[in-house]
Amino acid sequence: MTTQPSALRADARRNRERILEAAVRAFSEKGADVAIDTIAKAAGVGSATLYRHFPTREALVEAAYRNELARVCDRAAKLLADNPPDRAMRLWMDDFIDYLAAKQGMADALRAAVASGADPFAETLDKLATAIATLLHADTEAGLLRPDIDPLDVGFSLSGIALITSDPAQRERAGRLLDLLLDGLRHGTGR
């Protein structure tokens, strides 16, 4: 079992965050078989520190994935605080596409974690639906988006865009498709 971040001292929390960031990069760039020592070194910690936080490779993969999910979901409220609702929605869509690209890079590591009995995806749909619903609510309250949109429909649409634009050369196309999706969400508002 991994240590709960809220129960950690500040320096231990920083170490944990650095480990998770290094793990996402390493699994995304080097695959599921990257050495744990490589991740610890990239995070600037010793292997013992990494294992104190994440006793198994699967625990590290699961925590790295969930941390990225929480990061993208938590960003919805921050974007709404700093931007008009429609701009916040569009910026969050970009963040979500980036999150899915990182998840794609971690695919082998996630599959290995699932094969060992871990379930990194247990709360994914609920967390994403909540983040998207927060954005949709702000937009519909402002009269910017139609009120009959299912948050999971938006999430699945974004996943489809990410899938067909996973090649970095298609990043410009992803932007155009996200704009098109947002325009479709506005249909019927008279804007």
Residue pairs with C-beta under 8 A, 6 or more apart in sequence:
1 55
1 59
2 53
2 54
2 55
2 59
2 63
3 12
3 16
3 52
3 53
5 13
5 16
8 16
12 53
15 43
15 45
15 49
15 53
16 53
17 67
18 43
18 44
18 45
19 39
19 40
19 43
19 45
19 49
19 50
19 53
19 54
19 60
20 63
20 64
20 67
21 43
22 39
22 40
22 42
22 43
23 39
23 43
23 60
23 61
23 63
23 64
24 64
24 67
24 68
24 102
24 106
25 42
26 34
26 38
26 39
26 42
27 34
27 61
27 64
27 105
27 106
27 108
27 109
28 102
28 105
28 106
29 105
30 38
31 108
31 109
32 61
32 108
32 109
32 111
32 112
36 47
36 50
36 51
36 57
36 60
37 47
39 50
39 60
40 46
40 47
40 49
40 50
43 50
50 60
53 63
54 60
54 63
56 116
57 112
57 113
58 112
58 113
58 116
58 117
58 118
59 118
61 106
61 109
61 110
61 112
61 113
61 118
61 120
62 113
62 118
62 119
62 120
64 106
65 103
65 106
65 110
65 113
65 120
65 121
66 120
66 123
68 99
68 102
68 103
69 99
69 123
69 124
69 127
69 128
70 127
71 99
72 92
72 95
72 96
72 98
72 99
72 131
73 127
73 128
73 130
73 131
74 131
75 92
75 95
75 131
76 88
76 92
76 131
76 132
76 134
76 135
77 134
79 87
79 88
79 91
79 92
79 95
79 135
80 88
80 134
80 135
80 138
82 88
83 91
84 142
85 135
85 138
85 139
85 141
85 142
85 144
86 139
86 142
86 144
86 145
86 182
88 135
88 138
89 135
89 136
89 138
89 139
89 145
89 182
89 185
90 178
90 179
90 182
92 131
92 135
93 158
93 178
93 181
93 182
94 175
94 178
96 155
96 158
96 162
97 158
97 161
97 162
97 165
97 174
97 178
100 158
100 159
100 162
100 163
101 162
101 166
103 110
104 162
104 166
110 120
113 120
114 120
114 121
125 152
125 155
128 151
128 152
128 155
129 151
129 152
129 155
130 151
132 151
132 152
132 154
132 155
133 151
136 145
136 149
136 151
136 154
139 145
139 185
140 146
140 147
140 149
143 189
143 191
144 186
144 189
144 191
145 185
145 186
145 189
146 185
146 186
146 187
146 188
146 189
149 185
154 181
154 185
157 181
158 178
158 181
161 174
161 177
161 178
161 181
162 174
164 170
164 177
165 171
165 173
165 174
165 177
